[in-house]
Amino acid sequence: MINHSADPIAELVSNLKKLPGVGEKTATRFAYHILNMKKEEILSMANAIKRISDEVKLCSVCFNFTYNDPCDICSSQSRNNSVICVVEKPADLNTIEKAGIFKGRYHVLHGVIDMLNNVGPEDIKIAELINRIKNESIKEIIIALSPTTEGEATALYLQRMIKPAGIKITRLASGIPVGSALEYVDQYTLTRAMENRIEI
Amino acid sequence: MINHSADPIAELVSNLKKLPGVGEKTATRFAYHILNMKKEEILSMANAIKRISDEVKLCSVCFNFTYNDPCDICSSQSRNNSVICVVEKPADLNTIEKAGIFKGRYHVLHGVIDMLNNVGPEDIKIAELINRIKNESIKEIIIALSPTTEGEATALYLQRMIKPAGIKITRLASGIPVGSALEYVDQYTLTRAMENRIEI
């Protein structure tokens, strides 16, 4: 698996091409940029990448990426322990955290149910979520999955699994994005926005 | 200079932001992608970056980036030693090499004369080029600098410095890019294309 070429520049380019959306041209541009950086900056970048593999693990409670266990969010004293926001992946959690709109805790599923690609409920962290619901005193589960076919299917499955526990289950609203022109909104989003219209 | 944050993910994002055209959002996307890569892939990427600082230096002849000295191009037996193509930076050399259109040797100036930013002829590898012209049997110097104000000024300076040696000096043609629509070509390019028109 380790790509070891005699030419360090070629090796760097082939490694950088693994980044999302980065092809030969961008990888080459990145490589030449790195070649022009100061030695300590290059070592700092190499070390930052290495640290990811050495120090980052999954939180044993919420399964977010973390360098301490339980993670900062799970062990925080100032967050609401009775609400869990369920997300597909750590990057989604990060997006919600950055918006600063939620002060409860999270649960990262690490995927959504996707039968076409052989991802069933047992392949993602659903059992772990059910366990938390049993053992912690949870009042609300917010399902924050993307409104895609797989996200919807997963939400439906979660709803069926959690409902018996008698806990409030909510989903993020879907509708027209703030700031976007109605003219260009796709029909599915528009249908949802119409269905979920709010009296003012 | 070394950015050492307690949080390895934050540290990685801040390091990746040093790449050209990469802001907070893209750096975060890259970081989460790296977090999902296999351990050996992550280590391979970190190592590839580290190798750049450990193994890459400048060729003592042409000043291209290289891991052996003189570089593969300068020490090649199958290239034309009597023609030198002068470029601004290693990335430019790489672009010409990839096109496979030139079989002579190179000289990398590592910059162009730019008086507004205090880059004079003595700040780039011009003296070294003159030295090569004196010591090697060169028949032609091809100036392959970008047709910008600074590139043109540097080309003019080189022309004045090299002319007394009685060597043929050429420049890459500038004109309308192949495949582009005349309608959208800027006036400077069009002027150049008109001036340099070729009888057919």
Interface residues (C-beta under 8 A of the other chain):
Chain A: M1 I2 N3 A6 D7 P8 I9 E11 L12 S14 N15 L16 K18 L19 P20 T28 R29 F30 A31 Y32 H33 I34 L35 M37 K38 K39 E40 E41 I42 L43 S44 M45 A46 N47 A48 I49 K50 R51 I52 S53 D54 E55 V56 F65 Y67 K89 P90 A91 N94
Chain B: M1 I2 N3 A6 D7 P8 I9 E11 L12 S14 N15 L16 K18 L19 P20 G21 T28 R29 F30 A31 Y32 H33 I34 L35 M37 K38 K39 E40 E41 I42 L43 S44 M45 A46 N47 A48 I49 K50 R51 I52 S53 D54 E55 V56 F65 Y67 K89 P90 A91 N94
